[in-house]
Amino acid sequence: MNVNHKCIKRTCGERVEAITLSISWSVHSGSSKTPLSNTLDDHQLISYTGCHSFISLWEYFTRPFFGCVCHRRDCGMLLNETPIFEPSLLQELDWSSNTVPFSPPISPSSPGEGLVLRPLCTADFHRGFFKVLSQLTTTGDVTPEQFTKKFDHMKKSGDYYVVVVEDTNLRRIVATATLITEHKFIHSCAKRGRVEEVVVSDVCRGKQLGKLLVSALTLLSKKLECYKITLECSPTNVAFYQKFGYTASHETYMQCRFPN
Ligand SMILES: CC(C)(COP(=O)(O)OP(=O)(O)OC[C@H]1O[C@@H](n2cnc3c(N)ncnc32)[C@H](O)[C@@H]1OP(=O)(O)O)[C@@H](O)C(=O)NCCC(=O)NCCS
């Protein structure tokens, strides 16, 4: 077994280290074109290389080396399964107070066959998180280091509740939405919630996932004691949000954009 791996450490921000692990194609016993993941299972890969985990080997299929963004046990952390917020918050939602009908019935703990609803983690970078977001708006070219730095910032603030739906068979993210809590001095130092970036992958639309995400985040904002929850949407989506009790405000949404 000839596993040629090396860590390339790049300093990212204050403390995060990005490690790229390259494994020579010569690891294959047969054809040099056989994907590594066909030859070895995750467990074997982990034990051969000393990596903590492997993420989306297929993403790098066309490269001369498998470049798994991962972390070795003796290196700093980069992409991992640490949730951006406490997962029990989702599981403990009072789903009985949800006002939107689901047929067939689904819930945060049972979102459908082969699906899981959970907080975002950095490993989702290689599970197509940005691919889903790009169906909503321009995402730009984000590196794992930029993603991790932003994730850490959001997690540290404690105000970002980014949820994802993962297809556990394909290990792909198929939907996401975010609740942000904003702190106020008004209303006795109250909190308000904002719903942002609601998007369901086009191949999974019509399976009630959009409804599940918005219902879950609306209930979560209540649980977090927000005094109100708001969102901005295009006129074509007004009817969708009305299902959850959102009404169009008499106030006008204003913006000032700063071109680069
Ligand atoms: C809008 C979006 C999130 C809905 O997700 P989805 O998973 O396809 O929706 P669901 O299967 O949960 O549908 C829920 C219900 O809303 C309805 N619905 C879906 N999209 C709707 C829309 N744009 N307007 C009105 N109703 C809509 C469905 O008919 C369904 O109705 P029913 O419960 O009476 O059967 C999804 O279409 C999407 O990602 N669109 C692109 C990104 C986007 O526009 N996001 C919103 C940003 S504000």
The ligand as a Tripos MOL2 file, in Angstrom:
@<TRIPOS>MOLECULE
LIG
   48    50     1     0     0
SMALL
NO_CHARGES

@<TRIPOS>ATOM
      1 C1        -39.9030   28.7310   -2.2740 C.3       1 LIG1
      2 C2        -39.3150   27.3910   -1.9610 C.3       1 LIG1
      3 C3        -38.3860   27.5030   -0.7690 C.3       1 LIG1
      4 C4        -40.4610   26.4110   -1.6320 C.3       1 LIG1
      5 O1        -39.8990   25.1690   -1.2810 O.3       1 LIG1
      6 P1        -40.5870   23.7660   -1.6370 P.3       1 LIG1
      7 O2        -39.9180   22.7300   -0.8400 O.co2     1 LIG1
      8 O3        -40.6490   23.5720   -3.0840 O.co2     1 LIG1
      9 O4        -42.0590   24.0150   -1.1200 O.3       1 LIG1
     10 P2        -42.9920   22.9840   -0.3810 P.3       1 LIG1
     11 O5        -42.9690   21.6460   -1.0470 O.co2     1 LIG1
     12 O6        -42.6770   23.0060    1.0470 O.co2     1 LIG1
     13 O7        -44.4000   23.6440   -0.7120 O.3       1 LIG1
     14 C5        -45.1480   24.1210    0.2730 C.3       1 LIG1
     15 C6        -46.4240   24.6960   -0.2180 C.3       1 LIG1
     16 O8        -46.1500   25.9920   -0.7310 O.3       1 LIG1
     17 C7        -46.5740   26.0690   -2.0510 C.3       1 LIG1
     18 N1        -45.5660   26.8700   -2.7250 N.ar      1 LIG1
     19 C8        -44.3280   26.5250   -3.0600 C.ar      1 LIG1
     20 N2        -43.6950   27.5760   -3.6090 N.ar      1 LIG1
     21 C9        -44.5740   28.5910   -3.6040 C.ar      1 LIG1
     22 C10       -44.5420   29.9400   -4.0380 C.ar      1 LIG1
     23 N3        -43.4580   30.4670   -4.5910 N.pl3     1 LIG1
     24 N4        -45.6480   30.6930   -3.8780 N.ar      1 LIG1
     25 C11       -46.7640   30.1810   -3.3220 C.ar      1 LIG1
     26 N5        -46.8720   28.9250   -2.8760 N.ar      1 LIG1
     27 C12       -45.7840   28.1380   -3.0330 C.ar      1 LIG1
     28 C13       -46.7200   24.6690   -2.5680 C.3       1 LIG1
     29 O9        -47.6740   24.5940   -3.5540 O.3       1 LIG1
     30 C14       -47.1490   23.9430   -1.3210 C.3       1 LIG1
     31 O10       -48.5060   24.1640   -1.0900 O.3       1 LIG1
     32 P3        -49.4060   23.1130   -0.2600 P.3       1 LIG1
     33 O11       -48.7810   22.9180    1.0770 O.co2     1 LIG1
     34 O12       -50.7230   23.7840   -0.1760 O.co2     1 LIG1
     35 O13       -49.3830   21.8660   -1.0660 O.co2     1 LIG1
     36 C15       -38.5670   26.7830   -3.1830 C.3       1 LIG1
     37 O14       -39.4180   26.8030   -4.2840 O.3       1 LIG1
     38 C16       -37.2820   27.4740   -3.5470 C.2       1 LIG1
     39 O15       -36.2180   27.1370   -3.0090 O.2       1 LIG1
     40 N6        -37.3340   28.4620   -4.4620 N.am      1 LIG1
     41 C17       -36.1380   29.1430   -4.9300 C.3       1 LIG1
     42 C18       -35.5160   30.0080   -3.8940 C.3       1 LIG1
     43 C19       -36.5030   31.0020   -3.2880 C.2       1 LIG1
     44 O16       -37.2120   31.6910   -4.0020 O.2       1 LIG1
     45 N7        -36.4830   31.0800   -1.9570 N.am      1 LIG1
     46 C20       -37.3020   31.9890   -1.2190 C.3       1 LIG1
     47 C21       -36.4990   33.1820   -0.9070 C.3       1 LIG1
     48 S1        -37.4630   34.4110   -0.0860 S.3       1 LIG1
@<TRIPOS>BOND
     1     1     2 1
     2     2     3 1
     3     2     4 1
     4     2    36 1
     5     4     5 1
     6     5     6 1
     7     6     7 2
     8     6     8 1
     9     6     9 1
    10     9    10 1
    11    10    11 2
    12    10    12 1
    13    10    13 1
    14    13    14 1
    15    14    15 1
    16    15    16 1
    17    15    30 1
    18    16    17 1
    19    17    18 1
    20    17    28 1
    21    18    19 ar
    22    18    27 ar
    23    19    20 ar
    24    20    21 ar
    25    21    22 ar
    26    21    27 ar
    27    22    23 1
    28    22    24 ar
    29    24    25 ar
    30    25    26 ar
    31    26    27 ar
    32    28    29 1
    33    28    30 1
    34    30    31 1
    35    31    32 1
    36    32    33 2
    37    32    34 1
    38    32    35 1
    39    36    37 1
    40    36    38 1
    41    38    39 2
    42    38    40 1
    43    40    41 1
    44    41    42 1
    45    42    43 1
    46    43    44 2
    47    43    45 1
    48    45    46 1
    49    46    47 1
    50    47    48 1
@<TRIPOS>SUBSTRUCTURE
     1 LIG1         1 GROUP 0 **** ****
